[in-house]
Amino acid sequence: MNVASVIVDVAAMQTDRPFDYEIPERWREVIQPGMRVIVPFGPRHVQGFVLEIKEDTEIRKLKPIVEPMDIVPVLSEELMKLAQWLTIESLCFKISALHVMLPAAMKAKYSKLIRLTGEKSLSPELASLFEDQTEIPWEVASEADALTDIRKEVKNGTIEVIYSVKSKGRTKTVRMVKCLLSEETLAETVETIAKNAVKQKEALLAFSGRRGDWLTLKETGMSPATAKSLIRKGWIEEKQEEMYRDPHSGRHFEPDKPLSLTENQQEAIAPILATITDGTTETFLLHGVTGSGKTEIYLQSISRVIEKGQEAIVLVPEISLTPQMTERFKRRFGNDVAVLHSGLSIGEKYDEWRKISRKEVKVVVGARSAVFAPFENIGLIIIDEEHETSYKQEENPRYHARDVAIWRAAYYKCPVILGSATPSLESFARAKKGVYTLLTLDRRVNDRPLPSVDIIDMREELREGNRSMFSRTLFDKIKDRLEKEEQTVLFLNKRGYSSFIMCRDCGYVAGCPHCDVSMTYHRHRHQLKCHYCGYEEPAPNICPECGSEHIRHFGTGTQKVEEELLKLLPEVRIIRMDVDTTGTKGSHERLLRQFANKEADILLGTQMIAKGLDFPNITLVGVLSADTMLHLPDFRSSEKTFQLLTQVSGRAGRHHLSGEVVVQTYTPEHYSIQLAAEQNYESFYQKEMMMRNMGGYPPFYYLALINVSHKEAIEASSAANKIVAKIKPSLSQAAVILGPVASPIARINDRYRWQCLIKYKREPKLTVVLKEVLEHYAKQGKSNGLLVSIDVHPYMLM
């Protein structure tokens, strides 16, 4: 007997193991490990993944597989092994690890149908619901409040509920037509067509000289109705041809040639090319100042990989997946590049994924999940801006793209390049210890100087009567750039800082009724929104507490900056890039193209403009609020501030014009601001490592964060205390447990949150005990509403 071990698409502790199914005779040659199949599970049909095929099983009576969903496996043997590693590493369900590797279009869509069995007649009420049909969708019965009656009929055997599984992955097809007439007959036929049938004449004439070609309806200029009548007459035939949705349609990429490398770049690329040639695995940390030419090193390393007949994956952080990066790869490698990022539609992502899996491309450029691209002969993986926290996924499976990249590189025996001007402390410490190989680019290409940086103390500005959000220095420099027709970037650091509504008379702050946070004011809709649970309400015009009219919004948004700039400089042209202006598809790209074409003097934006931009005419960068992140309850706040300021400063003076940076701050003496101004990473690293060592944080310790939430505060705190009591005996003396305490945001979406943080160096029993905790509460949580999640190596501590 042929048996398939299947992981079913039900993310629960009880189903987190393979189930055996019989492979029916007709599918025996077809079904292989890595395929998706539809299997019966309880009363319904669900999607599952085949893990292995075996000859026998201990289970006596097996249910048969309903049908396969794929013709060839969607997951290779390597990706199946990676899923197993991910399950252990991030303490997630196996099904979650398998899902993360596939595009959203391939996740199953479940629907329920209610079907008549034809055994007995129905009650009149239900008969009217079915009318002349033998089956109706579940939703129809639900809307008609007929589910109770249907349940009775299911027991009587007159009705059955059918669960069907569909894949959302639809291929896009285009209608093609071909003329069946010979050239002579074609000319004769055109003559015989009635005078008023102009459209048919035009359609047939489109085929003259192209008789044997398949053409799209658009190429022939015929409407579907015209096509239909010509097919009926037997003059043309049609077929549906599959085509890819192209996210870059209408764009032409001018091919470019490799640039000659500087001495500095040649030294850095040599060891990378050597490992590619030898087929050995090694992790390189490419530490290069902004504008030092890291991208050219990536491009030339990939060229070597393609020459060898292998494939490459390039990861870029989501927010800086600027069109510029994609463009550079497209120009160098043309149609050999597939792009995967969140700006694409589900269909576009599915098509790009199919190009990769069909081996039609050699390079993938994408955000975090592109690390799972289904290549089978990887020769290089690159992670650009490796310090970015967006490489860590915050929901299950909580993986870090860097760890996945290193695992895959070891499997394929190839190198990984981690590139950054401001590497994460963990990576730099590993490079110092020799775990990674450090490559340094300490000069800009063409030896351009780094921009000069002015740090402005905003407290002094206030003392001297300047209440504007622009210091006098910054304002003078903006005016100077306008006169010279050069461009300016204004960066508003909004992370951890938002506009809120407050009453000036009684101090009331508009908070979310479901979370312990103030709501954010959205000016364009005059609305308050909670960014944690999504609750919205109109902004009040009078204070709900004391009735005062002095209720105002506080905090600086990009809109407010734009308004103030236009008051001071009415003739200035501003492009604003924030969540409101980049909400629609392709808007990111459109705005940047306008700025590149010098249709604006100032680019004003938040985090999304901090990195990756490379425009020759930018000579001034202004940072309006350097320290909003410094005071967050996060041990990485100094590191994030340093990284952001260094990155944003690096946008200025990248070409022939020299650049200047103005940093406005209320804490000018802080070392992260001082050292970012000098772009002195080495000194920052030494200073920050000292702080981390004193506090007992990474890279000196590993962390594990346990979160507990419940509708009742007492339940959450009690469970958190029990978890700590369970874990403590398994840990050594060297480990430290902080908590349990209420989370920094103690309530989200009407659920109270408690957490505890474990700091450890080597704890062999920790993974086992954490898995036990999850299993215990997964069984209990269903009944009492308690949720427990564990994040190993967390980046979000809130």
Buried (B, 14 or more C-beta within 10 A) or exposed (E): EBBBBBBBBBBEBEBBEBBBBBBEEEBEEBBBBBBBBBBBBEEBBBBBBBBEBEEEBEEEEBEBBBBBBBEEBBBBEBBBEBBBBBBEBBBBBBBBBBBBBBBBBBBBEEEBBBBBEEEEEBBEEBEEBBEEEEEBEBEBBEEBEBEEBBEEBBEEEBBBBEBEBEBBBEBEEEEBBBBBBEEEEBEEBBEEBEEEEEBBBBBBBBBEEEBEEBBEBEBBEBEEEBBEBBBEEEBBEBEEEEEBBEBBEEEEBEEEEEEEBBEBBEEBBEBBBEBBEEEEBBBBBBBBBBBBBBBBBBBBBBBBBBEBEBBBBBBBBBBBBBBBBBBBBBBBBEEBBBBBBEBBEBBBBBBBBBBBBEEEBBBBBBBBBBBBBBBEEBBBBBBBBBBBBBBBBEEBBBBBBBBBBBBBBEBBBBBBBBBBBBBBBBBBBBBBEEEBBBBBBEBBBEEBEBBBBBBBBBEEBEEEEBEEBBBEBBBEBBEBBBEEEBBBBBBBBBBBBBBBBBBEBEEBEBBBEBBBBBBBBBBEEEBBBBEBBEBEEEBBEEBEBEEEEEBEBEBBBBBBBBEBBEEEBEEBBBBBBBEBBBEEEEEBBBBBEBBBEEEBBBBBBBBBBBBBBBBEBBBBBBBBBBBBBBEBEBBBBBBBBBBBBBBBBBBBBBBEBEBBBBBBBBBBEBBBBBBBBEBBBEEBBEBBBEEBEEEBBBBBBBBBBBBBBBBEBEBBBBBBBBBBEBBEEBBEEEBEBBBBEBBBEBBBBEBBBBBBBBBBEEBEEBBEBBEEBBEBBBEEBEEEEBBBBBBBBBBEBB
